[in-house]
């Protein structure tokens, strides 16, 4: 008996293992027609940024290889594309894994309704969350706004589902539809700024699993204590693979737990790593329940905050890693070179922007959206609101990171700064994070002329801290 065709719509799940939509189509006895659609038309202001598009190009190329060249690639309005593909392929069903961005939820609901009205079977699945956002609520059925009770009292009570195995065999559907090619999507950035990313990352499902294994073997032990050290390797760097779905959080959770149990990893390390996966969940949870966080302050009192929008030169210096504050410049240059930044440093550079410089968190959100390979609407929005103090479970606005002290604590020998700010590579560690305090002889010995080889600090840290606190106080008085 001839198998009926079913479209499996790949989205942010660019993998074959633990792909519930793919497994469901095969379990139902369908011949699979794998499809990817770049839908910039409905994304509006949240079209993928340059670094993410670079990663997507590599990831789709890898997925196409894994699918033995059967992946149909399209761009345009997803509803129209799917309808045309149904007509071209005779598909009787469409399967996909859910996404949680507000614009995708709205679009997907309309697609599902329209297809069902036309007699097409449609099923969607959880392929990117440990727990669905509606599964974890307070006793009064309202959503949490603070991470700890959300995670401890909600999520951590129930083990995430076990990941599904990669299908042993995929039967592909026969059709006459034009296949398309990843090059048709024109994903590669117009400017040649991604060589560093290409050298830093391997992309694809196999690469995701290799990266996870490397972390487990070389970084999980000691994770709780050393994850804040950008000069060390105790971070997983799994975020871009999770963002594009080359590996699922369920796979990461269970593989990490099994490795920890088999290798006597201290509980504090594996538990803390799993809680970091929980923070990713919490960002999606907030986006689902409070979709305004993408652009509007979750805490309305910040709507009248006196952001300084008069000096765009300060923003440009921050973007270029030319603030004269070494740990900040190292982070911003790491971002531009590799498409990624260490999480502790993300907090430091964010605090400088929104508090010491009083520049709106929107500006930081936009820059990260374009330059991060793991740019994720949920995590990007929630994290910037956290830094600004305007979001859920946010750091209080008066908590202002001192980048000098942060650098000395978390990059004590200056190795991270020296890697990304080579102008300072010969500075002694006592002054690597504060070259402006070094005397003329020390600067001369290190080959540094402040204001020429390396800039003077963009702002006085003490004075700008007081200015930020005064701005916060003015907001309170206007309430």
N, C-alpha and C positions, 0 to 999 in steps of 0.2 A: 504494500500500500504506500502510495506517495506521501511523503511528509509535507504538511502545510508550512508555508514560510511564516516566520515571525521576525520582526525588527527588534533587535536589541540595541537600544540607544545609549551609547557610551557618552558620559558627560564628565564628571569629576571622579571617575572610577576607571582609570586607564590601565586595567590589569585583567588577567584571566582567573587568578586564584581569588577565593573569597569574593566573588562577584555574584550576589544573590539574583540579580536580574538575568544574567547569563545562565546560571544554574537552573532557574525556574523555567526558562524557555526550553532548555534541553530536557528537563524532567517532564515537561508537558508533551514531549515528543515532536517538537517543531524542528524544522531546518532553520538555521540561524542566518539572519542578514544583519551583520554588525554595521552600525552607522555612527558617525560623529558629525555634529553640526555646530559650526561657529556662529552663534546667534548674537552678533553685535547690535542688530536692530532693536532688540528688546532690552539689551543691557543698559541702554541710555548712558548715564554718566559713569557707569561702572564697567565700561569696556576694559578688557584685559590691558594691563600696562606692558611696557616694552620688555622687561625682564621675564615676566610671566609668559608672554607670547613666545619668547625665545625658548623657554623650557617646554612649552606646549608643542612647538615644532619638533623638538627632539623626542618628546614622549610619544607623539602620534606616529612618528617614524618607527619607533621601537614597537609600538602596539601593532602597527601594520605588519611588521615582520612576524610577530607572534601569531597574528591571525592569518598568516600565509597569504597576504595580499588581498584578503576578502573585505577589508574595511572600506565602506563607502564614505567619502568625505565631501561634505557640503558646507555652504555658508548661506546665511539669510534667516528670515523668519522661520523659526522651528516648526510652527504649525503648518505653514505652507509646504515646507520641505518634506515633512513626514507624510502629508497627504499625497504629494506627488510620488513619493517613494512607494506608498501603498499601491497606488495605481500602476506603477512601473514593475512592481515585484509580485503583486498579488498577495501581499502579506495579510494574514487574518488576525494578527495580534501584535501588540507593541509592549515591550518590557523596558523598564528603566529603574535606576536607583535614584532615590530622592536627593534633591538639593534644597537648601534652606535660605538662600538669599530671597528677600521679599519679591524682587521682580521675577525670579524663577518660580516661586510658589504660585504667583498670580498667573503666569504664563502656563505652567504645567496643569493647573486646575482647569483652565480653559481648553487645553489640548485634550486632556483626559475626557472631559465632558463631551466635546465635539466628536471624538472618535467613538465613544460608546453610543452616542446617538446614531452613528452610521454603522453600527453593528460590529465594530472592531473591539476585540478583547483588549483591555489595557490593565496592566498590573505594575505597581511601583513598590519598591523595597527600600529597606534601610541598608545602605552599603557603605556609609561613611561616618556613622556615629556609634559610640558604645551604648548609648541610651538615647532614645528619641526624646526630643524636647518636651513632649507632652506626657512623658512617663514619670517625670520627677517633679512633683509639686508639693507644696506645703500641705498641712492638714486641712487648711481652709480652701484648698484647690487653687491657690494663687501661686504664681512663680516666685522662686527665690531671687533675691537681688544681691546676696552675699555668698561667696564661693564656699566657705567652709561648711555651713549646714547643707548647702546644695550637694556637695561631694560626700561628706561623711554620713549624713543622715538620709541621703537619697541614693546617689549613684553607687557608692561603695558597698551598700547593703546587698546588691545583687551583682553577681559575676556577669560580665559581658558575654554575649553568645560566643560559642566557639567558631572559629573561621571555617569556611567551606574549602574543600580541596579544589585544586585546579582540575577542570574536566579532563578525563582521560582522552576523550575524543569529541570533536565538534563537527557536526554535520552542517554544512553550509548550504543555503538555499540557492536554487538556480533562478537567474533573472537576467534581464537585458538592460538594467539600469547602468548609466555611466558611473564608473567608479570614483572618478575624481582623484586628486593627489594632494598631499599635504602642502606642496608648493603653491597650489591654487589659493590657499588661505592667506598668503603673503604675511606670515607671522614674524619673519625675521626683521628686527629693527632696521630702520633706514640708515642709522649711523653705526659704524663698526666699533661698538663699545663692549662687545660681549666675549672677546677673546679670553679675558680673565675668568669668566663664568665657564666657558668651555674647558679651560684647564683645571678648574676647581671641582667640577661636577661630572659624574657619570649619570645618565638619565635613563629611566625605564624601569620596568618591574624587576628585572634581575638585579639591576643596580641598587634598587631600594633594599632588597633583601641582603645584598652584600654590605651596604652601608650599615644596616641594622646589626649584622653580625660583627662587623668591625667595632662598632660602638660597644656591644655587649662584651666583647673580649678585651677591649682596651680602655673603656670609659665608664662602664656601669659601676664597678667597684670604686667607691670614693665619690660617687655622683652627688650625694647630698651636700657634702662639704666643698667639693671643687667645681660644681656646675657654674659657679659665679666667676670662675677664673678664665678670662678670654685668652690667657697665655697657655692654657692647658687643653687637653683633649677630652674632658669629661662632659661633653655634650653630644647628643645623638645626631644633630643636623638632619633629623627626619622630616622636618616641617615641609619642605617642598614636595617630598614624595607623598606625604599625607594630603597636601593641598591638591595635588593632581590625581590622587587616588591610585598611585602606582603600588601602594601598599595600604591596607586598611588599618584603622586603629585597633580593631579586634586582633588582627595578626600581630601587630606590635605588642599589644598588651599580653597576649598569651605566650608568644615566643619569648618575650622578656621574662615573664614569670617562670616559665619552664627552665630557661637558662639560669636564672637566679637560684632556683631550687636545686638544680643539678651541680652548681658550682659554688655553693656556700657563699653567695653574695649577701652581705648584711641586709637585714630587713629594712633598715633606714634608707638604703640606697634604692632598692627596687620599689619600695612604697612611695618614695618621693618621686621617682621617675613616673610611676603610674599616676600620681597626683598631677604631674605636669600634663599628661594626656587628658586629665580631668579639666585642666584650665582651658585646653582647646575645646573640649565639650561645652564648658561654661560660656565661652564666647559665642558658639552657635546657639546655645540656649537663650542667651540674651538677645541675639539677633532675631530669633524666632518670636520671642515673647514681646520684645521691645524694638521693632524694626526701625524706629526713629534714630537708633544709635549710629546709623551710618553717616549722619550729617548733623542731627540736632542733639544738643546737650540732653542727656538723660535727666540730669538735675537742672531744672529750669532756672535756678538762681544764677547760673553762669551765662544766661542769655544776655545779660547786661554787663558782663565783665569787660573792663576797658583794655581790650587787646590793642597793642601798638602795631598799626599797619602802615606806618609812615616811611619805614626804611627798608626797602626791598633788598638793599645791599647786604644787610645782616643775614637775611634768609639765604642769599646766594653764597655767602661765605660759609654758612652752616652746611648747605648742600655740597659744596666743593671740598669740605674738610679743611677749611682755612680759618678756623676760629681762633687759632693761637692757644687752644686748650688741648693738649696732646691726646688724652683719652677720647675726647669727642672727635677730633680729626681722624684718629686711627679708625674709629667706628664708621665714620662716614665714608672714608676711603675704602675700607673693607667692603662696605655695602656696594659702592659703585664698581669695585673690581670684581667681586664674586657674586653679587646679587643676594647677599646674605649678611647678617650681622649677629654677633653674639647677643643673647637676650639681656644679660646684665648691661651691656653697652647700649642696647636699644633704650633702656630706661634712662640711662645717663644722658644720651644725646637728646631724648625727648624732653627731659626735665629742663635742660638748658634752653631749648627752643621756646617752650611754652611758659616757663617761669622766669629764667634770667633774662630772656629777650622779649618776653610778653608777646610772642608771635602766636597767632591762633593755631590750635591743634589741627585744624583743617589743612594747613600748609604742610605739616609733617605727614599727615595721613596721605595727602596727594603724592608727596615725593616717594614715600614708601610704596605706595600703590604702583608706581611706575618702575621702581628700581629693585624691588624684592622679587626673587624667583618664587618665594612662598607667599606672595601677596594674596591675602585671603580676606574677603570682605568682613567676615565675622571677627577674626582675630585682629585685623588691622584697626577696625573701628573701636572695638572694645579696649584694645591696648592703648590707643591714643587717648580715649576718654579716661582710662585708668590713670595715665600719666598726668593728664590735665586736671584730674580731680572732679570731673564733671559726670562720670559714669557710675555704673553699679559697682559696689565693692571697690571703689576707687581709692587710690592713695590720697590722703587729705592734701588739699592744695598747698598747705603750709609745709608739707614734707617736700623739701627742695634738696635734691641730690647735690652735694658738693663734688664736682667732677675731679677736683684735685685729690680729695680724700678717697674718693671711690677708686681712682687710678692707683693710688699708693696701696690701697688695701687689696685690690683684686688683680693688679698687674705689678706686684711688688718690685720686680727686677726690671720692669720696663720692656720686656721682650715683645709684648703685643704692640706697644707703641713703636718700637724700633722696626717691627715688620712692616707696618703700614705708614709710618712717618719717617722715612729714611733720612731726612734732614737732621733728625735728632739721634741717629744711631750711635754717635760717639759721646753723647751726654752721659755723665755719671748717673747712677740710679737715684742718687739723692735729689737730683734736679730734673730727671727725665719727665716728670709730670708737672713741673713748675719752672720751666727754663727762664721765666721772667725774674725769678729770685736768684738765679746764678750770677756770680760776679763776672766782670769783664774777662778775667784770665780763664775762668772755667769755660765761658762761651767761646773764647778764642781757641782754646785747646780742643774744643769739640767741633770747631769749624762752623760756628753758628753766629750769624749777625741777625739779631731780632729786628724785625721790620723789613729785612731783605731776604735772608735764607728761610726764615720762618716768621710768621706774623706775630705781632703783639697780641695779647688777649683781646678778644672782641668786646669784652665787658668786664668790669670789676665785679668779681663774684660776690663780695660782701655787700656792696652798694646795690647790685641788682637783686639780691635776695631781699633786702629791705624794701626795694621798690615793688617787688612782687607781693610781699605781705601787705604793703599799703594798698595795693590794688585790690587784694582780697578783702581788706577791711572796708574799702569804699563800696564794694558789692554788698557786704553785709548791712551797711548803713542804709542802702537803698531798698532793702527788702521791706 
